[in-house]
Amino acid sequence: LYYHYADTLWLRATGYDYDRLRGAHEYFNLVCYLPIEDAYARGATALHLGMDSLRAKTLRGAVTAPLWAIEGAPPPGGRSG
């Protein structure tokens, strides 16, 4: 599952039947190579591949960017974190 927004292709989820697809290189075809081709064809200038399998993605040329999180006030009557 992926979608285009502005100039970025955002990859969100993939699923595999590994028993049926042995040796098909399904992970990298669906997570890297095919989205790159589609992003290029649509004129996207960025591809967000998600946070999992970071080493495998960087070995194939992905560039990482730091993520930020800001914690807000605790909910009424509860604790944060």
C-alpha positions as CSV (number, residue, x, y, z in Angstrom):
1,L,0.0,0.0,0.0
2,Y,1.5,3.3,-1.0
3,Y,0.2,6.7,-2.1
4,H,1.4,9.9,-3.6
5,Y,1.0,13.2,-1.8
6,A,2.6,16.4,-3.2
7,D,6.0,15.4,-4.6
8,T,6.5,12.3,-2.4
9,L,5.5,8.6,-2.7
10,W,4.7,7.3,0.8
11,L,5.0,3.5,1.4
12,R,2.8,2.3,4.2
13,A,2.4,-1.5,4.1
14,T,3.2,-4.6,2.2
15,G,2.2,-8.3,2.6
16,Y,3.8,-11.5,1.3
17,D,3.0,-15.1,0.8
18,Y,6.6,-16.3,1.2
19,D,5.7,-20.0,0.6
20,R,4.4,-19.2,-2.9
21,L,7.0,-16.6,-3.8
22,R,10.3,-18.2,-2.9
23,G,13.2,-16.7,-4.7
24,A,11.1,-13.9,-6.3
25,H,12.8,-11.2,-4.3
26,E,9.4,-10.0,-3.3
27,Y,10.5,-7.7,-0.5
28,F,12.8,-5.5,-2.4
29,N,10.7,-5.6,-5.5
30,L,7.6,-4.3,-3.6
31,V,9.4,-2.0,-1.1
32,C,12.2,-0.6,-3.2
33,Y,12.4,-1.2,-6.9
34,L,8.8,-0.9,-8.0
35,P,8.0,2.2,-5.9
36,I,11.1,3.8,-7.2
37,E,10.0,3.2,-10.8
38,D,6.5,4.5,-10.0
39,A,7.8,7.6,-8.2
40,Y,10.1,8.4,-11.1
41,A,7.2,7.9,-13.7
42,R,5.0,10.3,-11.7
43,G,7.6,12.9,-11.2
44,A,8.0,12.4,-7.4
45,T,11.1,13.9,-5.9
46,A,11.0,11.9,-2.7
47,L,10.2,8.4,-1.6
48,H,9.3,7.6,2.0
49,L,10.1,3.9,2.6
50,G,9.2,3.7,6.3
51,M,11.3,3.0,9.3
52,D,11.7,-0.8,9.2
53,S,14.6,-2.6,7.5
54,L,16.8,0.5,7.7
55,R,20.1,-1.3,7.0
56,A,18.8,-3.1,3.9
57,K,17.4,0.2,2.5
58,T,20.5,2.2,3.1
59,L,22.7,-0.5,1.5
60,R,20.6,0.1,-1.6
61,G,21.1,3.8,-1.6
62,A,18.4,5.2,0.7
63,V,19.3,8.3,2.6
64,T,17.9,8.6,6.1
65,A,16.5,11.7,7.8
66,P,16.0,12.2,11.5
67,L,12.5,12.0,12.9
68,W,11.1,14.2,15.6
69,A,8.5,13.7,18.3
70,I,7.1,16.2,20.8
71,E,5.3,15.0,23.8
72,G,2.4,17.1,24.9
73,A,0.8,17.6,28.3
74,P,-0.5,14.4,30.0
75,P,-4.2,13.6,29.4
76,P,-6.6,14.8,32.1
77,G,-6.5,12.4,35.0
78,G,-3.8,10.2,33.5
79,R,0.0,9.9,33.0
80,S,2.0,10.3,29.9
81,G,4.3,7.7,28.5
